[in-house]
Amino acid sequence: MTESDIAPRVAAYTRMDEGTVEDYALQSELAEPFIASTGERVLTYLQGLAGGLLGFKVDRYEHSLQTATRAWRAGECEEFVVAALVHDIGDVLAPENHAELGASVLRPYVAKHTYWMVLQHGLFQGYYYFDKIGLDPNARERHRGHPAFEMTERFCRDYDQMSFDPDYDTMPIDHFRSMVERIFARKPWGAHTERELPLTDRG
């Protein structure tokens, strides 16, 4: 008998309100290895940013790598660097609300301020160009006083808005692979999500 001859283990219900305790226990068991491989899927999806939005000197994949490279070289912690790498992961699928999508991907695995930084980076980034498209570059001021304001301001100023340079010596994805895997190997919604600030580890 081969593996193909063995029927897959599936829950018995066809509507959720008819599911049993055993059904949901089975699905939780089968979900564990899939959830554990989230970091691998994030890395694969990141590569899909290559190409993407036109009109820039670098594509979103290069921009993401460059943003993370700058953050790493500046001494930011591993969680911050992974957030820098993932911050635009929603750009291809949801260009009009990419910040919310990127933040949602990170949320079960990072501290509160890291999540907020990615969630708000689109607005904060506007400080550097909103006046060119008829919007208020100071729109971020509505969040002045938020405990993650300075962190988000630094992210956009020093890393995000700087990272469209085709001549920059950007690190390859392999430099960040183990960092991504460590962050996404955390227990989803674990104690790290109750912290305001990320741990200052560098892997």
C-alpha positions as CSV (number, residue, x, y, z in Angstrom):
1,M,0.0,0.0,0.0
2,T,1.3,3.4,-1.0
3,E,0.7,6.8,0.6
4,S,-1.6,7.6,-2.3
5,D,-3.8,4.7,-1.3
6,I,-4.4,6.1,2.2
7,A,-7.4,8.4,2.4
8,P,-6.5,11.8,3.8
9,R,-7.7,12.6,7.4
10,V,-10.5,15.1,7.2
11,A,-13.2,16.3,9.5
12,A,-16.7,14.7,8.9
13,Y,-18.8,17.9,8.8
14,T,-20.0,19.8,5.8
15,R,-21.2,22.8,7.9
16,M,-19.3,24.2,10.9
17,D,-22.1,24.0,13.4
18,E,-22.2,20.2,12.9
19,G,-18.5,19.7,13.7
20,T,-17.5,17.6,16.7
21,V,-14.8,18.1,19.3
22,E,-12.9,15.4,17.5
23,D,-13.2,17.2,14.2
24,Y,-11.8,20.4,15.5
25,A,-9.0,18.6,17.4
26,L,-8.0,16.8,14.2
27,Q,-7.9,20.1,12.3
28,S,-5.8,21.8,15.0
29,E,-3.4,18.8,14.9
30,L,-3.1,19.0,11.1
31,A,-2.7,22.8,11.2
32,E,0.3,22.8,13.4
33,P,3.0,21.9,10.8
34,F,1.4,24.4,8.3
35,I,1.5,27.2,10.9
36,A,5.0,26.3,11.8
37,S,6.1,26.8,8.1
38,T,4.7,30.4,8.0
39,G,8.2,31.8,7.8
40,E,9.0,29.7,4.7
41,R,5.8,31.0,3.0
42,V,6.6,34.6,3.9
43,L,10.0,34.2,2.3
44,T,8.5,32.7,-0.8
45,Y,5.9,35.4,-1.1
46,L,8.5,38.1,-0.7
47,Q,10.1,37.0,-3.9
48,G,6.8,37.6,-5.6
49,L,7.4,41.3,-5.1
50,A,10.0,41.2,-7.8
51,G,8.7,43.3,-10.7
52,G,5.4,44.6,-9.3
53,L,4.7,48.3,-9.2
54,L,6.3,50.2,-12.1
55,G,8.0,53.6,-12.2
56,F,10.6,53.1,-9.5
57,K,14.4,52.6,-9.9
58,V,14.1,49.3,-7.9
59,D,11.2,46.9,-7.6
60,R,9.5,46.2,-4.3
61,Y,11.6,43.1,-3.6
62,E,14.8,45.0,-3.9
63,H,13.2,47.9,-1.9
64,S,12.3,45.4,0.9
65,L,15.8,43.9,1.0
66,Q,17.4,47.3,1.0
67,T,15.2,48.6,3.8
68,A,16.0,45.6,5.9
69,T,19.7,45.9,5.0
70,R,19.8,49.5,6.2
71,A,18.0,48.6,9.4
72,W,20.4,45.7,10.1
73,R,23.5,47.8,9.4
74,A,22.2,50.5,11.7
75,G,22.0,48.0,14.6
76,E,18.3,47.5,14.8
77,C,17.1,44.4,16.6
78,E,16.1,41.3,14.7
79,E,12.4,41.8,15.0
80,F,12.7,45.3,13.7
81,V,14.8,44.1,10.7
82,V,12.2,41.4,9.9
83,A,9.5,44.0,10.0
84,A,11.5,46.2,7.7
85,L,11.8,43.2,5.3
86,V,8.1,42.4,5.4
87,H,6.6,45.9,5.6
88,D,5.6,46.1,1.9
89,I,4.6,42.5,1.5
90,G,1.1,43.6,0.7
91,D,2.1,45.9,-2.1
92,V,1.3,43.5,-5.0
93,L,-1.9,42.0,-3.6
94,A,-3.3,45.1,-1.9
95,P,-1.5,48.3,-3.1
96,E,-4.2,50.6,-1.7
97,N,-4.0,49.2,1.8
98,H,-0.6,47.4,1.8
99,A,0.4,48.6,5.2
100,E,-2.6,47.0,6.9
101,L,-1.9,43.7,5.2
102,G,1.8,43.7,6.1
103,A,1.0,44.6,9.7
104,S,-1.6,41.8,9.9
105,V,0.9,39.2,8.7
106,L,3.3,40.2,11.4
107,R,0.9,40.9,14.3
108,P,0.8,37.4,15.9
109,Y,4.6,37.3,16.1
110,V,5.8,40.8,17.1
111,A,5.5,43.4,19.8
112,K,2.8,46.0,19.9
113,H,5.0,48.9,18.7
114,T,6.5,46.8,15.8
115,Y,2.9,46.0,14.6
116,W,1.9,49.7,14.9
117,M,5.0,50.8,13.0
118,V,4.2,48.7,10.0
119,L,0.5,49.5,10.2
120,Q,1.2,53.2,10.1
121,H,4.3,53.4,7.9
122,G,2.2,54.3,4.8
123,L,0.9,57.4,6.5
124,F,4.3,58.3,8.0
125,Q,6.0,57.8,4.6
126,G,3.8,60.4,3.2
127,Y,5.8,63.1,5.1
128,Y,8.3,62.7,2.2
129,Y,6.0,63.0,-0.8
130,F,2.3,63.8,0.1
131,D,2.8,67.4,-0.8
132,K,3.7,66.3,-4.4
133,I,0.3,64.6,-4.8
134,G,-1.9,67.1,-3.2
135,L,-2.1,65.5,0.3
136,D,-1.0,66.7,3.7
137,P,2.6,65.7,4.4
138,N,2.0,66.3,8.1
139,A,-1.0,63.9,8.3
140,R,1.1,61.7,10.6
141,E,0.9,64.5,13.3
142,R,-2.5,63.1,14.3
143,H,-0.5,60.3,16.0
144,R,1.9,62.6,17.7
145,G,2.2,61.4,21.3
146,H,1.7,57.7,20.5
147,P,4.5,55.7,22.2
148,A,5.5,54.2,18.8
149,F,5.6,57.6,17.0
150,E,9.4,58.1,17.1
151,M,10.1,54.4,16.2
152,T,7.8,54.7,13.1
153,E,9.3,58.1,12.2
154,R,12.8,56.6,12.4
155,F,11.8,53.6,10.3
156,C,10.5,55.8,7.5
157,R,13.2,58.5,7.7
158,D,16.3,56.3,8.0
159,Y,15.3,53.1,6.1
160,D,12.1,53.0,4.2
161,Q,12.2,56.3,2.2
162,M,15.9,55.9,1.6
163,S,15.7,52.5,0.0
164,F,15.1,53.1,-3.7
165,D,18.8,53.2,-4.7
166,P,19.8,50.7,-7.4
167,D,23.5,51.3,-6.5
168,Y,23.1,50.4,-2.8
169,D,25.0,47.3,-1.6
170,T,21.9,45.4,-0.6
171,M,22.2,42.1,1.3
172,P,20.7,39.0,-0.3
173,I,17.6,37.3,1.1
174,D,19.8,34.5,2.5
175,H,21.2,37.0,5.1
176,F,17.7,37.4,6.5
177,R,16.3,33.9,6.1
178,S,17.1,32.6,9.6
179,M,15.8,35.8,11.2
180,V,12.5,35.4,9.4
181,E,12.3,31.8,10.4
182,R,13.0,32.6,14.0
183,I,10.4,35.4,14.2
184,F,7.7,33.3,12.6
185,A,8.6,30.3,14.7
186,R,7.3,32.1,17.8
187,K,4.1,30.8,19.3
188,P,1.4,32.9,17.6
189,W,-0.1,35.4,20.0
190,G,2.5,34.5,22.6
191,A,4.0,36.7,25.3
192,H,6.0,38.7,22.7
193,T,2.7,40.3,21.5
194,E,2.0,41.6,25.0
195,R,5.3,43.5,25.0
196,E,5.3,47.2,23.9
197,L,8.8,47.1,22.5
198,P,10.6,44.2,20.7
199,L,13.4,42.4,22.4
200,T,16.8,43.8,21.5
201,D,18.3,40.5,20.3
202,R,20.3,40.3,17.1
203,G,20.0,36.5,16.5
